Amino acid sequence: ATFFEATNPLVNKGTAVQYLAEEYLGLKPENVMTIGDNFNDVEMIQYAGIGVAMGNAPDGVKAMADWVAPTVEEDGVVAAIEQFLL
């Protein structure tokens, strides 16, 4: 499948997470965990104190993450929550 995303060049998931975390929740980046699976998630993975890439993410995304979770099919989000939040 091919996806095409068009947004303002100053906006991305990282700036959105930063805004929500800092402005609404009063959190610092080191208290934020994000989980992503593709290149449109890179900025939020880099912003968070714990940036997690899913196991089925492209290698370039995995390389930028602090931790690589199992794949979606292997309940990678559950593994990340258990590893870092519980």
C-alpha positions as CSV (number, residue, x, y, z in Angstrom):
1,A,0.0,0.0,0.0
2,T,1.1,3.6,-0.7
3,F,0.1,6.5,1.5
4,F,0.3,10.2,0.7
5,E,0.2,12.6,3.6
6,A,0.1,16.4,3.2
7,T,0.5,18.7,6.1
8,N,1.9,22.1,7.0
9,P,5.8,21.5,7.1
10,L,5.9,22.9,10.7
11,V,3.4,20.4,12.0
12,N,4.1,16.7,12.7
13,K,3.2,14.1,15.4
14,G,6.2,15.2,17.4
15,T,5.0,18.8,17.8
16,A,1.5,17.6,18.5
17,V,2.7,15.2,21.3
18,Q,4.9,18.0,22.7
19,Y,2.0,20.4,22.8
20,L,-0.3,18.0,24.4
21,A,2.2,16.7,26.9
22,E,3.7,20.1,27.9
23,E,0.7,22.5,27.6
24,Y,-2.2,20.3,28.6
25,L,-0.6,17.7,30.9
26,G,2.4,19.6,32.3
27,L,4.8,16.8,31.4
28,K,8.4,16.9,30.5
29,P,9.7,14.8,27.5
30,E,11.4,12.4,29.9
31,N,7.9,11.5,31.3
32,V,6.4,10.7,27.9
33,M,6.4,7.4,25.9
34,T,5.4,7.3,22.3
35,I,5.0,4.3,20.0
36,G,5.2,4.4,16.3
37,D,5.5,2.2,13.3
38,N,6.5,4.4,10.3
39,F,8.4,7.4,9.2
40,N,5.6,9.8,10.0
41,D,6.2,8.9,13.7
42,V,9.9,9.7,13.8
43,E,9.5,13.2,15.4
44,M,7.4,11.9,18.2
45,I,9.7,9.0,18.8
46,Q,12.6,11.4,19.0
47,Y,10.7,13.8,21.3
48,A,9.7,11.3,23.9
49,G,11.8,10.2,26.8
50,I,11.0,6.7,25.7
51,G,10.5,6.4,22.0
52,V,9.4,3.0,20.9
53,A,9.3,1.6,17.4
54,M,7.1,-1.4,16.6
55,G,8.8,-4.5,15.4
56,N,7.2,-4.2,12.0
57,A,8.5,-0.6,11.5
58,P,11.0,0.1,8.8
59,D,14.7,-0.3,9.9
60,G,15.2,3.5,9.7
61,V,12.5,4.1,12.2
62,K,13.8,1.3,14.5
63,A,17.3,2.9,14.4
64,M,15.9,6.1,15.9
65,A,13.9,4.5,18.7
66,D,15.1,3.9,22.2
67,W,13.5,0.4,22.2
68,V,12.0,-1.9,19.6
69,A,8.8,-3.7,20.6
70,P,7.6,-6.9,19.1
71,T,5.4,-6.6,16.0
72,V,1.7,-5.6,16.0
73,E,0.7,-9.2,15.6
74,E,2.8,-10.1,18.7
75,D,1.1,-7.4,20.9
76,G,4.1,-5.0,20.7
77,V,2.2,-2.2,22.4
78,V,1.3,-4.4,25.3
79,A,5.0,-5.4,25.6
80,A,6.0,-1.7,25.6
81,I,3.5,-0.8,28.3
82,E,4.6,-3.7,30.4
83,Q,8.3,-2.9,29.9
84,F,8.1,0.8,30.8
85,L,4.9,1.7,32.5
86,L,3.8,-1.2,34.7
